[in-house]
Amino acid sequence: MHSQFDETRRRYIKTVLTASLGGVVASVAPHVWSKKRLRLRVLGTHVTLQEAIRQQAMQDLGIEVSFEPGGSATVLQKASTQPASFDLYEQWSDSINLLWSAKAIQPIDIQRLKYWGEINDLTKTGRLVADAKTGAGDAPYKLLYAQRNGELSSKTSEQISFLPYVHNVDSFGYNTAEIPKGIPYQTESWGWLFEQKYRGKVGIVNTPTIGLFDMALAAQA
């Protein structure tokens, strides 16, 4: 009787140890056998895809990060026609409608975004304060939230079509060898774009959603 009990106990212990070892091997195997680190491919514009950001991301995340920067039209065309060529896409919010229609991107679950609460309300609701008026025309918040029917709108949901994280400000630069140096906020002016004496020496970015506003600022000046 005693011998039979010991044999049963031995088999039990052996089974438990085997199962435990199996669990350990299964859990660590990817780390032991993997020869390559995870690589994240980011397609986007030169404005944001800076080398310093890539290096810091690799240091913080412990993964390989590759940047493929390009002009607005170039990256939008590639993303919409070759969705398998990138893991993350970075550009202006006005590219979302095209990418969404082409099924080149997928919605993001808000609950997975650790810092969602730190994003200000301007890109979430179009207002910094509750009683603020919204302007005319397009705005990021109008296509931020993904709905169950597959459409994008400003109606709050559990998923978003893109993550707002950068605010750009319209500005201009000029060569003082061609245009006399002005005084910031006094003699420097958007109106220079329309001045006859600077004809052939000024230009605007070829992205309509940016260039048109620059022209409006010039007309206003």
TORDO-967165 format. One line per field, with one value per residue: x, y, z of N, C-alpha, C in turn; residue number from 0. Coordinates in steps of 0.1 Angstrom, whole numbers, plus 5000, padded with zeros to 4 digits. Example, Ala and Ser with C-alpha at 12.3 -4.5 7.8 and 13.67 -1.06 7.14 Angstrom:
BEGIN
n.x: 5132|5128
n.y: 4943|4978
n.z: 5078|5071
ca.x: 5123|5137
ca.y: 4955|4989
ca.z: 5078|5071
c.x: 5132|5129
c.y: 4967|5000
c.z: 5078|5079
num: 0|1
This chain:
BEGIN
n.x: 5008|5019|5040|5026|5014|5036|5046|5025|5025|5050|5046|5028|5042|5062|5046|5036|5060|5069|5048|5051|5077|5072|5055|5073|5092|5077|5069|5093|5105|5102|5119|5144|5150|5146|5162|5160|5151|5120|5107|5096|5079|5077|5059|5059|5059|5086|5087|5080|5092|5119|5154|5164|5141|5136|5158|5155|5131|5137|5155|5138|5118|5130|5131|5135|5133|5122|5123|5105|5106|5089|5076|5043|5024|5037|5040|5013|5002|5017|5009|4982|4980|4998|4994|5006|5032|5039|5038|5030|5015|5021|5009|4991|4959|4940|4945|4932|4906|4909|4927|4912|4889|4902|4908|4933|4941|4934|4910|4918|4918|4907|4910|4935|4953|4975|4981|4959|4942|4958|4957|4946|4914|4909|4915|4898|4872|4870|4870|4885|4874|4842|4822|4831|4832|4829|4849|4844|4845|4868|4879|4900|4886|4862|4864|4874|4864|4857|4829|4804|4791|4811|4817|4832|4832|4823|4811|4815|4832|4844|4866|4892|4902|4926|4955|4958|4986|5004|5007|5008|5021|5014|5040|5067|5098|5127|5152|5177|5195|5182|5158|5154|5163|5137|5117|5106|5071|5066|5077|5081|5061|5032|5022|5042|5042|5025|5037|5049|5076|5089|5084|5089|5106|5094|5073|5049|5039|5031|5008|4974|4957|4973|4988|4967|4957|4979|4980|4956|4963|4982|4966|4950|4969
n.y: 4988|5012|5014|5016|5041|5058|5055|5066|5092|5100|5099|5120|5142|5143|5148|5174|5189|5186|5198|5224|5231|5230|5252|5273|5271|5277|5303|5318|5312|5328|5349|5337|5324|5342|5360|5385|5418|5433|5453|5485|5501|5533|5555|5587|5624|5647|5667|5658|5633|5630|5623|5624|5618|5592|5578|5582|5569|5542|5538|5541|5522|5498|5485|5481|5509|5522|5550|5564|5591|5616|5638|5653|5645|5623|5604|5600|5589|5565|5553|5549|5532|5512|5497|5477|5484|5499|5503|5522|5554|5587|5619|5648|5655|5657|5638|5615|5608|5599|5577|5561|5555|5540|5518|5516|5520|5512|5514|5527|5515|5534|5528|5516|5535|5550|5577|5592|5609|5631|5646|5676|5692|5705|5691|5670|5678|5702|5725|5745|5753|5747|5765|5777|5789|5771|5770|5777|5753|5725|5703|5685|5671|5664|5641|5623|5602|5567|5551|5525|5518|5521|5547|5580|5605|5633|5623|5610|5579|5545|5541|5556|5572|5583|5594|5623|5644|5663|5698|5721|5753|5780|5795|5815|5816|5835|5846|5867|5878|5883|5895|5923|5922|5920|5934|5913|5907|5933|5947|5925|5905|5887|5897|5901|5881|5889|5912|5932|5938|5916|5896|5865|5857|5846|5820|5794|5765|5735|5722|5722|5725|5738|5758|5775|5787|5802|5820|5833|5846|5863|5879|5891|5906
n.z: 5000|5009|4990|4966|4970|4970|4944|4929|4938|4929|4901|4899|4908|4888|4866|4872|4873|4846|4832|4843|4834|4807|4805|4812|4792|4769|4774|4774|4751|4726|4733|4736|4713|4692|4667|4656|4664|4670|4644|4636|4611|4599|4580|4566|4568|4561|4580|4605|4609|4623|4628|4655|4670|4661|4671|4699|4703|4697|4718|4741|4736|4730|4705|4669|4648|4618|4597|4570|4554|4534|4508|4511|4491|4480|4501|4508|4485|4484|4508|4504|4483|4488|4513|4528|4531|4554|4590|4608|4601|4594|4590|4578|4592|4572|4554|4562|4553|4527|4531|4548|4532|4513|4527|4539|4564|4599|4626|4659|4692|4718|4745|4746|4745|4765|4771|4763|4777|4780|4757|4743|4742|4718|4695|4699|4702|4689|4703|4728|4751|4766|4757|4734|4700|4670|4641|4605|4578|4573|4599|4622|4643|4632|4618|4635|4652|4649|4637|4643|4619|4601|4593|4596|4621|4643|4665|4696|4702|4709|4694|4673|4643|4639|4657|4673|4677|4671|4667|4642|4632|4611|4593|4580|4561|4551|4528|4537|4520|4497|4504|4524|4559|4582|4610|4635|4638|4633|4609|4593|4572|4561|4539|4521|4503|4482|4472|4446|4442|4452|4435|4420|4439|4460|4474|4479|4499|4482|4491|4492|4515|4532|4518|4508|4531|4539|4518|4524|4547|4538|4521|4540|4554
ca.x: 5000|5028|5047|5017|5012|5048|5046|5015|5030|5061|5040|5021|5052|5068|5036|5036|5072|5069|5039|5057|5088|5066|5050|5084|5098|5068|5068|5105|5111|5104|5130|5156|5153|5144|5174|5158|5142|5108|5109|5084|5081|5069|5059|5054|5065|5099|5085|5079|5101|5133|5163|5165|5129|5137|5168|5149|5120|5144|5160|5127|5109|5138|5128|5140|5123|5127|5115|5106|5101|5087|5066|5029|5017|5044|5036|4999|5000|5022|5001|4968|4981|5006|4992|5014|5045|5041|5031|5024|5015|5021|5007|4981|4946|4932|4947|4925|4894|4914|4932|4901|4882|4910|4910|4947|4944|4924|4907|4926|4910|4911|4914|4949|4962|4978|4981|4948|4937|4966|4955|4937|4901|4908|4915|4888|4859|4870|4869|4894|4865|4829|4813|4838|4825|4837|4851|4839|4854|4872|4886|4904|4877|4850|4866|4883|4859|4852|4815|4801|4788|4823|4819|4840|4824|4827|4804|4824|4830|4855|4877|4895|4908|4940|4959|4963|4997|5012|5000|5017|5017|5018|5051|5075|5112|5131|5167|5180|5204|5173|5148|5160|5158|5126|5115|5095|5058|5064|5078|5079|5046|5027|5019|5053|5038|5018|5044|5054|5090|5094|5080|5099|5115|5086|5066|5041|5039|5021|4997|4963|4952|4983|4991|4956|4956|4990|4975|4946|4970|4988|4956|4946|4979
ca.y: 5000|5024|5015|5021|5055|5065|5055|5075|5105|5103|5102|5133|5153|5143|5155|5188|5195|5186|5209|5237|5234|5233|5266|5282|5271|5284|5317|5325|5308|5339|5358|5329|5320|5352|5366|5398|5426|5438|5465|5493|5509|5545|5563|5601|5636|5652|5677|5652|5621|5635|5613|5624|5611|5578|5573|5582|5559|5529|5536|5539|5510|5486|5479|5488|5518|5528|5561|5567|5604|5621|5649|5650|5638|5611|5595|5597|5580|5552|5547|5545|5521|5501|5497|5467|5490|5506|5499|5535|5564|5600|5630|5657|5648|5658|5626|5604|5604|5591|5564|5554|5550|5530|5508|5515|5521|5506|5522|5525|5514|5544|5522|5511|5547|5554|5591|5598|5620|5643|5653|5686|5691|5712|5681|5660|5684|5714|5736|5745|5755|5742|5775|5783|5787|5763|5778|5771|5745|5712|5703|5672|5664|5660|5628|5616|5590|5557|5546|5511|5516|5523|5561|5588|5617|5639|5617|5602|5565|5538|5540|5567|5570|5587|5599|5637|5645|5675|5710|5729|5767|5786|5805|5816|5819|5842|5848|5881|5882|5887|5903|5929|5917|5928|5933|5903|5912|5947|5950|5912|5904|5877|5905|5900|5871|5896|5924|5931|5938|5903|5886|5855|5854|5841|5809|5788|5751|5730|5714|5731|5728|5747|5770|5784|5795|5811|5830|5841|5854|5873|5888|5898|5915
ca.z: 5000|5010|4978|4956|4972|4966|4929|4924|4942|4920|4888|4900|4908|4875|4856|4875|4868|4832|4828|4847|4825|4794|4805|4812|4778|4760|4777|4772|4738|4717|4737|4735|4699|4682|4663|4652|4672|4663|4636|4634|4599|4599|4568|4570|4562|4566|4591|4618|4610|4625|4633|4669|4675|4659|4681|4712|4703|4698|4732|4750|4734|4728|4692|4657|4642|4606|4591|4555|4552|4520|4506|4514|4480|4478|4512|4507|4474|4487|4519|4499|4472|4493|4528|4535|4532|4566|4602|4613|4591|4600|4581|4583|4594|4559|4546|4567|4545|4515|4536|4553|4521|4506|4537|4541|4578|4607|4638|4671|4704|4727|4758|4745|4745|4778|4773|4756|4786|4780|4745|4746|4736|4705|4684|4702|4701|4681|4712|4740|4762|4762|4751|4723|4687|4660|4628|4593|4571|4578|4612|4626|4652|4624|4613|4645|4658|4640|4641|4641|4605|4592|4589|4606|4625|4655|4676|4705|4702|4715|4685|4666|4630|4640|4670|4672|4686|4667|4662|4634|4632|4599|4595|4567|4562|4539|4526|4539|4509|4487|4510|4536|4572|4588|4624|4638|4643|4630|4595|4586|4569|4551|4527|4512|4492|4471|4468|4433|4442|4455|4425|4416|4451|4471|4470|4490|4499|4472|4497|4492|4528|4539|4510|4507|4544|4538|4509|4531|4557|4530|4517|4552|4558
c.x: 5009|5036|5039|5015|5024|5049|5037|5019|5041|5056|5034|5031|5059|5059|5036|5048|5073|5060|5045|5068|5083|5061|5062|5090|5090|5068|5081|5111|5112|5116|5144|5160|5152|5158|5172|5148|5131|5111|5096|5087|5071|5070|5053|5061|5078|5098|5086|5089|5115|5141|5164|5153|5130|5147|5162|5139|5127|5150|5150|5120|5117|5135|5134|5129|5129|5118|5117|5099|5099|5078|5052|5023|5024|5040|5022|4996|5005|5014|4988|4969|4990|5005|5001|5029|5048|5033|5024|5025|5013|5020|4996|4967|4937|4935|4939|4913|4898|4919|4922|4892|4889|4913|4925|4951|4932|4922|4916|4917|4916|4916|4929|4958|4964|4977|4970|4942|4945|4965|4944|4924|4899|4907|4904|4874|4858|4870|4879|4886|4851|4821|4820|4831|4835|4838|4845|4849|4857|4879|4889|4893|4864|4852|4874|4877|4853|4839|4814|4797|4799|4825|4827|4832|4830|4820|4814|4821|4843|4867|4879|4902|4922|4943|4965|4975|5006|5004|5011|5012|5023|5030|5058|5089|5116|5146|5170|5189|5195|5163|5154|5154|5148|5126|5104|5083|5056|5065|5078|5064|5043|5024|5030|5050|5032|5026|5051|5069|5097|5090|5091|5109|5107|5078|5058|5042|5028|5010|4985|4958|4961|4985|4979|4954|4968|4987|4965|4952|4977|4978|4951|4956|4979
c.y: 5012|5026|5020|5036|5063|5066|5065|5089|5109|5107|5116|5144|5154|5151|5170|5195|5196|5197|5223|5241|5237|5248|5276|5283|5279|5299|5325|5321|5319|5347|5350|5327|5331|5359|5381|5405|5431|5451|5472|5502|5521|5553|5577|5612|5639|5660|5670|5640|5625|5624|5612|5617|5596|5571|5572|5571|5545|5527|5534|5526|5497|5478|5487|5497|5524|5538|5561|5580|5608|5633|5644|5641|5624|5600|5591|5587|5566|5545|5542|5534|5509|5500|5487|5472|5497|5500|5511|5545|5578|5611|5639|5650|5648|5646|5614|5599|5595|5577|5555|5547|5539|5518|5505|5516|5515|5515|5518|5525|5525|5539|5517|5523|5553|5569|5599|5610|5632|5651|5663|5685|5697|5701|5670|5665|5697|5727|5734|5746|5751|5752|5782|5780|5779|5771|5770|5762|5732|5714|5688|5664|5659|5646|5619|5603|5580|5551|5531|5508|5519|5537|5568|5600|5622|5633|5607|5587|5558|5537|5553|5563|5574|5592|5613|5639|5657|5686|5718|5744|5773|5796|5805|5819|5827|5844|5863|5886|5887|5897|5909|5924|5926|5927|5924|5910|5927|5949|5937|5910|5893|5884|5905|5891|5878|5909|5922|5930|5925|5892|5878|5851|5848|5829|5803|5772|5746|5721|5724|5735|5737|5760|5780|5793|5805|5823|5839|5850|5866|5884|5897|5908|5927
c.z: 5000|4996|4967|4957|4967|4951|4924|4927|4932|4906|4888|4900|4895|4865|4859|4870|4853|4826|4831|4837|4811|4794|4805|4798|4768|4762|4774|4758|4728|4720|4735|4721|4688|4679|4659|4661|4663|4656|4633|4622|4599|4586|4571|4563|4569|4579|4604|4620|4611|4632|4648|4676|4673|4669|4695|4714|4705|4712|4742|4749|4732|4715|4681|4652|4629|4601|4576|4553|4537|4520|4508|4503|4478|4488|4512|4496|4477|4498|4513|4489|4477|4508|4535|4537|4545|4578|4608|4602|4598|4589|4587|4584|4581|4550|4550|4559|4533|4520|4541|4542|4513|4515|4539|4556|4586|4620|4650|4683|4714|4740|4758|4746|4759|4781|4766|4764|4785|4767|4747|4738|4722|4694|4687|4700|4692|4689|4723|4752|4757|4754|4739|4710|4678|4647|4616|4586|4578|4592|4616|4634|4644|4618|4622|4649|4647|4645|4637|4626|4596|4589|4600|4609|4638|4667|4683|4704|4709|4707|4677|4653|4630|4654|4669|4682|4683|4663|4655|4634|4618|4601|4581|4570|4550|4539|4527|4528|4498|4492|4523|4549|4578|4604|4627|4644|4640|4615|4587|4584|4559|4538|4517|4500|4480|4466|4455|4433|4446|4446|4420|4427|4462|4465|4482|4488|4489|4478|4499|4506|4537|4531|4509|4520|4544|4529|4516|4541|4550|4525|4529|4556|4549
num: 0|1|2|3|4|5|6|7|8|9|10|11|12|13|14|15|16|17|18|19|20|21|22|23|24|25|26|27|28|29|30|31|32|33|34|35|36|37|38|39|40|41|42|43|44|45|46|47|48|49|50|51|52|53|54|55|56|57|58|59|60|61|62|63|64|65|66|67|68|69|70|71|72|73|74|75|76|77|78|79|80|81|82|83|84|85|86|87|88|89|90|91|92|93|94|95|96|97|98|99|100|101|102|103|104|105|106|107|108|109|110|111|112|113|114|115|116|117|118|119|120|121|122|123|124|125|126|127|128|129|130|131|132|133|134|135|136|137|138|139|140|141|142|143|144|145|146|147|148|149|150|151|152|153|154|155|156|157|158|159|160|161|162|163|164|165|166|167|168|169|170|171|172|173|174|175|176|177|178|179|180|181|182|183|184|185|186|187|188|189|190|191|192|193|194|195|196|197|198|199|200|201|202|203|204|205|206|207|208|209|210|211|212|213|214|215|216|217|218|219|220
